């Protein structure tokens, strides 16, 4: 799982409820100084993805 961030701009973690997806994401992004986490349960995130998908995943890092 730690190899993907080296060459992939966006990673989706998908699975059943309450199995540790958010904890896994925090563990991985905690090791990468320029990484950030976005969650689709925050209403602003899907709206931003619809309005400007490239801008959503583009950032310095």
N, C-alpha and C positions, 0 to 999 in steps of 0.2 A: 504494500500500500504506500510505502514511502517513496517508491520510484516514480509514480505517476506525476507528482508535482514538479519533477525536474524537467519534464518536457510537455506538459499539458496545461493549457491556460485555465480551463475550468474542469472541475471534477464534481460529479453528482453522486451523493450518497443516498441510496434509496433502500427502503426496507420496511418491515412491519413496525408497528408502534412500540415504543419503549424497549428497544433492543440495544440502544447505545450509539445511535447514529450521530447525535450531537456531541457526545463525549468523544467519539472517534474523530470527528471533524476538529474539535478543539485540541485534541492531542496532536494531530498532524499540523494544524496551522500554528500551534504553539512552537513548533520546531522550525518554522519558516518565517523569517522576520518580515517579509513583504506580503505574506498571504493574508487573506481576509475571508471571513465566513459570511455567507448570505443565506437566509432562511426564507422559504416560500410561505411560511405561516405569518410572516410580517407583511401586511397588505401593501406596503410600499415596494417591496421587492418584486412581486409579480407585475405591478404597474410599471416599474422601471424596466423590467425585462420586455414588456410589450412596447413601451415607448422608445426605448433605445437599447436593444440587446447588446450591441457592441460596446457601448459606453458602460454598461453594467459590469462587464468582465474586464474592461481595459483600465488599468491603473499602473502606476509606476511600481515595478517589481516583477 
